[in-house]
């Protein structure tokens, strides 16, 4: 007790008490001001956590939207493929009106039959006046009636499809540029129908007429594959239908379609160039019998005349033509590449 009293009475006690008071005051001040100092940090941390949670939720919802849209597109593609398969199964061959219209002609059935009959009679008359046997003239009558008009329409139809495929990417590019410049879709299709060459221009004119009657674009464009039954028109109809139902940028979708069409065209050109050697070989092999026969006719006409003047020779000619036709068809099937 005496030591404690002596310490308290000494000057050191005053310094010690002062230090304790300062420590206590500093502790109390820190305890009172600590929440105010950490409030801003807590607010920033809380705000960052909220923003992070919102970003996670937006990314999750975006992933859900992308997945849902992808599933919707897949379902639509399956439905369209099923509808196209059912349509092809129900009608493997186009009707007469569709077949004639696909060739760019406006013939009616009576007019087609009259043209067929005229071709048959002309073939029979030319063969008969040339002095050929009666059975050859009858065979040419059959070929002229049922073969020549059909061959002409089929050839014209194929050429029209090729012109359509060459011009379709340009028409799609016109629509894409119009949409990107802010023009309405109807005006873009109208410009494409006037600027594109035949037969793309008239086809887009028919689509525009359907739209002016109140038919939606996706429904109006679905009639184009029926008039021009090629894969590229199916692609166009599928792209527009999916875009109208699933949403998205029509200009971007049509731009991708245009690039795809041009790539397909380039690929077809490469395939045609690669198969040209085989086609040339097939043409040479197929023409050799006729060339040899013609050369023998000029070199030794009495020797080759037996084929045309005797019944056995005519039978051999028919058999040879049949076998040559089978060989040409087989070679054509072997070198006919499609994509």
FENGI-V900190 format. One record per backbone hydrogen bond with DSSP energy under -0.5 kcal/mol. CO is the residue of the C=O (numbers start at 0). NH is the residue of the N-H. E is the energy in kcal/mol with one decimal. If there is no record, write none. Layout:
BEGIN
CO;NH;E  CO;NH;E
END
This chain:
BEGIN
0;4;-2.4  1;5;-2.2  2;6;-2.4  3;7;-2.5  4;8;-1.7  5;9;-0.8  6;9;-0.6  6;12;-0.6  9;12;-0.9  9;13;-0.6  10;13;-0.6  10;14;-1.3  11;15;-2.5  12;16;-2.5  13;17;-2.2  14;18;-2.4  15;19;-2.2  16;20;-2.4  17;21;-2.4  18;22;-2.5  19;23;-2.5  20;24;-2.9  21;25;-2.6  22;26;-2.5  23;27;-2.8  24;28;-2.6  25;29;-2.6  26;30;-2.5  27;31;-2.2  28;32;-2.6  29;33;-1.9  32;36;-1.9  33;37;-2.0  34;38;-0.7  37;41;-2.2  38;42;-2.3  39;43;-2.7  40;44;-2.4  41;45;-2.7  42;46;-2.7  43;47;-2.4  44;48;-2.4  45;49;-2.2  46;50;-2.7  47;51;-2.6  48;52;-2.3  49;53;-2.5  50;54;-2.6  51;55;-2.4  52;56;-2.4  53;57;-2.6  54;58;-2.7  55;59;-2.5  56;60;-2.7  57;61;-2.6  58;62;-2.5  59;63;-2.2  60;64;-2.6  61;65;-2.7  62;66;-2.5  63;67;-2.7  64;68;-2.9  65;69;-2.7  66;70;-2.4  67;71;-2.4  68;72;-2.7  69;73;-2.4  70;74;-2.5  71;75;-2.4  72;76;-2.6  73;77;-2.4  74;78;-2.4  75;79;-2.7  76;80;-2.7  77;81;-2.4  78;82;-2.3  79;83;-2.7  80;84;-2.5  81;85;-2.4  82;86;-2.4  83;87;-2.4  84;88;-2.1  85;89;-2.3  86;90;-2.0  94;98;-2.8  95;99;-2.6  96;100;-2.5  97;101;-2.5  98;102;-0.7  99;102;-0.7  99;104;-2.0  100;103;-1.5  107;111;-2.4  108;112;-2.6  109;113;-2.3  110;114;-2.3  111;115;-2.4  112;116;-2.6  113;117;-2.4  114;118;-2.3  115;119;-2.2  116;120;-2.5  117;121;-2.3  118;122;-2.3  119;123;-2.3  120;124;-2.7  121;125;-2.4  122;126;-2.1  123;127;-2.6  124;128;-2.7  125;129;-1.3  126;131;-2.0  127;130;-1.2  132;136;-1.9  133;137;-2.4  134;138;-2.1  135;139;-2.4  136;140;-2.0  137;141;-2.1  138;142;-2.3  139;143;-3.0  140;144;-1.9  141;145;-2.4  142;146;-2.3  142;147;-1.5  143;148;-0.6  146;150;-2.7  147;151;-2.5  148;152;-2.5  149;153;-2.6  150;154;-2.4  151;155;-2.4  152;156;-2.5  153;157;-2.3  154;158;-2.2  155;159;-2.0  156;160;-2.0  157;161;-2.1  158;162;-2.2  159;163;-2.1  160;164;-2.3  161;165;-1.8  162;166;-1.6  163;167;-2.1  164;168;-0.6  166;170;-1.8  167;171;-2.4  168;172;-2.2  169;173;-1.8  170;174;-1.9  171;175;-2.3  172;176;-2.6  173;177;-2.0  174;178;-2.3  175;179;-2.4  176;180;-1.5  177;182;-2.3  178;181;-1.4  183;187;-1.8  184;188;-2.4  185;189;-2.0  186;190;-2.3  187;191;-2.3  188;192;-2.2  189;193;-1.5  190;194;-2.7  191;195;-2.3  196;199;-1.2  196;200;-1.9  198;202;-1.4  199;203;-2.3  200;204;-1.8  201;205;-1.9  202;206;-1.7  203;207;-2.4  204;208;-2.3  205;209;-1.9  206;210;-2.1  207;211;-2.3  208;212;-1.0  209;214;-2.1  210;213;-1.6  215;219;-2.6  216;220;-2.6  217;221;-0.5  219;222;-1.0  220;223;-1.1  220;224;-0.6  222;226;-1.4  223;227;-3.0  227;229;-2.4  229;233;-1.2  230;234;-2.2  231;235;-2.1  232;236;-2.3  233;237;-2.5  234;238;-2.7  235;239;-2.1  236;240;-2.2  237;241;-2.6  238;242;-2.3  239;243;-2.1  240;244;-1.5  241;245;-3.3  242;246;-1.5  247;249;-0.7  248;252;-2.1  249;253;-2.8  250;254;-2.2  251;255;-2.4  252;256;-2.0  253;257;-2.5  254;258;-2.1  255;259;-2.2  256;260;-2.6  257;261;-2.2  258;262;-2.2  259;263;-2.3  260;264;-2.1  261;265;-2.3  262;266;-2.4  263;267;-2.5  264;268;-2.1  265;269;-2.1  266;270;-2.4  267;271;-2.7  268;272;-2.3  269;273;-2.3  270;274;-2.0  271;275;-0.5  272;275;-0.6  274;278;-2.1  275;279;-2.5  276;280;-2.3  277;281;-2.4  278;282;-2.3  279;283;-2.4  280;284;-2.6  281;285;-2.4  282;286;-1.6  283;287;-1.2  284;288;-0.6  286;290;-2.2  287;291;-2.8  288;292;-2.2  289;293;-2.3  290;294;-2.4  291;295;-2.5  292;296;-1.8  293;297;-1.4  294;298;-2.4  295;299;-2.7  299;303;-1.7  300;304;-1.6  302;305;-0.6  303;306;-1.2  303;307;-0.5  304;307;-0.7  304;308;-1.8  305;309;-1.3  309;313;-1.9  310;314;-2.3  311;315;-2.4  312;316;-2.1  313;317;-2.3  314;318;-2.5  315;319;-2.7  316;320;-2.6  317;321;-2.3  318;322;-2.4  319;323;-2.4  320;324;-2.4  321;325;-2.2  322;326;-2.3  323;327;-2.6  324;328;-2.3  325;329;-2.2  326;330;-2.5  327;331;-2.5  328;332;-2.1  329;333;-1.8  330;334;-1.7  331;335;-0.5  334;336;-1.1
END
